[in-house]
């Protein structure tokens, strides 16, 4: 079974909000797995959400970007774990 990673960069000012949303989601959905790490790219942090399918990964990150954090104009991307 493949695993897909949905990733979204963000600045430190959103850390607590994103962390709370992800923790609340994980409490309701035990399959929701996430990590927040220091980003190697342009922003301060990166959210990494692990999913069982590419479609599930897109749905989860679309929900975050378009519904929960829509006023911040964030973007995300999805890739297979271990892929480029």
C-alpha positions in Angstrom: 0.0 0.0 0.0 1.4 3.4 -1.0 1.4 6.3 1.4 1.0 9.9 0.2 2.2 13.1 1.9 0.3 16.3 1.6 2.5 19.3 2.5 1.8 22.9 3.1 4.3 25.6 4.1 3.3 28.4 6.5 4.7 31.1 8.8 5.2 30.9 12.5 2.2 33.2 13.2 -0.1 30.3 12.0 1.6 27.6 14.1 -0.8 27.4 17.0 -4.0 27.6 14.8 -2.8 24.9 12.5 -1.6 22.7 15.3 -5.0 23.0 17.1 -7.0 22.2 13.9 -4.9 19.2 13.2 -5.0 17.9 16.8 -8.8 18.4 16.8 -9.1 16.5 13.5 -6.9 13.7 14.7 -9.1 13.3 17.9 -12.2 12.8 15.6 -10.3 10.7 12.9 -7.6 8.4 14.1 -6.4 8.0 10.5 -5.4 11.7 10.4 -1.6 11.7 10.9 0.4 14.9 10.8 3.7 16.4 11.6 4.9 20.0 11.8 8.6 20.5 11.0 10.9 23.4 10.3 10.7 24.1 6.6 13.7 23.8 4.2 11.9 26.1 1.8 10.7 29.7 1.9 8.4 29.7 4.9 9.1 28.9 8.6 7.2 25.6 9.0 5.8 22.8 7.0 2.8 20.7 7.8 3.0 17.1 6.6 -0.2 15.1 6.5 0.1 11.3 5.8 -2.7 9.7 3.9 -3.4 6.2 2.4 -4.3 7.6 -1.1 -3.5 10.5 -3.3 -7.2 11.5 -3.4 -7.5 11.4 0.4 -4.4 13.6 0.7 -5.8 16.1 -1.8 -9.2 16.2 0.1 -7.5 16.8 3.4 -5.2 19.6 2.3 -7.9 21.2 0.1 -10.1 21.4 3.2 -7.4 23.1 5.2 -6.3 25.5 2.5 -9.8 26.4 1.1 -12.0 26.2 4.1 -10.1 26.5 7.4 -7.3 28.8 6.3 -8.7 30.4 3.2 -7.8 34.0 4.2 -4.1 33.1 4.2 -3.8 32.1 0.5 -1.7 29.0 1.3 -0.8 26.4 -1.2 -0.1 22.7 -0.8 1.3 19.8 -2.8 1.0 16.0 -2.6 3.6 13.4 -3.4 4.1 9.7 -2.9 6.2 8.9 0.2 9.7 8.4 -0.9 9.1 10.1 -4.2 10.3 13.5 -5.5 
